[in-house]
Amino acid sequence: MREQPNNPLHGVTLEAVIVRLVDHYGWDGMARRIRINCFHSNPSVKSSLTFLRKTPWAREQVEALYVATFATQRHGP
């Protein structure tokens, strides 16, 4: 039984969101779009995960960017 089949973030980890966005925009592009220090100063997936897990408003912005960027694309099986 599938829950939330229309939620584009369903089944996508926060790490996968960050990695895909960074692959698409790069760290500089991420820092321009979402003004948080973890994307600007010595960015890494690990530091971003730590910050975003503790900061709901920032995580919401990252998830919104992911949805806006990739909502029309279907992710793989």
Secondary structure, 3 states (H helix, E strand, C coil): CCCCCCCCCCCCCHHHHHHHHHHHHHHHHHHHHCCCHHHHCCCCHHHHHHHHHHCHHHHHHHHHHHHHHHCCCCCCC
